[in-house]
Amino acid sequence: MSDENPICSAKGCRVDAVWVLAWNNPKLHTPERRKTWLACDEHREHLSQFLGVRGFLKDVVALKDWESGDHEG
């Protein structure tokens, strides 16, 4: 287990992530599979739009809720 905080997935960003963008590519993944990107507040919208225009974005959840499982069901 790392002591470091999760970092935003945006290229070149080194800011702590506060959002989880859950996605899947229906051409590659089964419908229930979720890949994740992490986002800081600044990059949340940009990364969401990138995934959204491709039809990949499934959910955006606060990192603390994702880690606690509060996003499920």
C-alpha positions in Angstrom: 0.0 0.0 0.0 1.4 3.4 -1.0 1.4 6.4 1.3 1.1 8.7 -1.7 -2.2 10.2 -2.7 -3.7 9.2 -6.1 -2.7 11.7 -8.8 -4.9 13.1 -11.6 -4.8 11.2 -14.9 -4.6 14.3 -17.1 -1.3 14.5 -19.0 1.3 16.4 -17.1 -0.9 17.0 -14.0 0.6 16.1 -10.6 -2.3 17.3 -8.5 -4.1 15.0 -6.1 -7.1 13.4 -7.6 -10.6 13.9 -6.0 -12.8 12.3 -8.7 -13.0 8.8 -10.3 -14.2 8.7 -13.9 -15.5 5.1 -14.5 -15.7 4.1 -18.1 -15.5 1.3 -20.6 -15.0 0.8 -24.3 -18.0 -1.3 -25.4 -15.9 -2.6 -28.4 -13.3 -4.0 -26.0 -14.9 -4.5 -22.6 -17.9 -6.4 -21.2 -20.8 -4.1 -20.2 -20.1 -4.5 -16.5 -16.4 -3.8 -16.7 -15.2 -0.5 -15.4 -11.8 1.1 -16.2 -11.0 4.2 -14.2 -9.3 7.5 -14.7 -8.6 9.9 -11.8 -9.2 13.6 -12.0 -8.5 16.7 -10.0 -11.2 19.4 -9.9 -9.5 21.3 -12.7 -9.4 18.4 -15.2 -12.7 16.6 -14.2 -14.7 18.3 -17.0 -12.1 17.9 -19.7 -11.5 14.2 -19.0 -15.3 13.6 -18.7 -15.9 15.3 -22.1 -13.1 13.3 -23.7 -14.7 10.0 -22.6 -18.3 11.2 -23.0 -18.0 12.1 -26.7 -16.7 8.6 -27.4 -19.6 7.1 -25.4 -17.2 5.6 -22.9 -18.1 7.5 -19.7 -20.3 5.6 -17.3 -20.0 7.4 -14.0 -18.2 10.2 -12.2 -17.8 9.7 -8.4 -16.0 11.5 -5.7 -12.8 9.5 -4.9 -13.7 9.2 -1.2 -17.1 7.7 -2.2 -15.5 5.3 -4.7 -13.0 4.1 -2.1 -15.8 3.6 0.5 -18.1 1.8 -2.0 -20.8 4.5 -1.7 -21.2 4.6 -5.5 -22.5 1.0 -5.7 -26.2 0.2 -5.9 
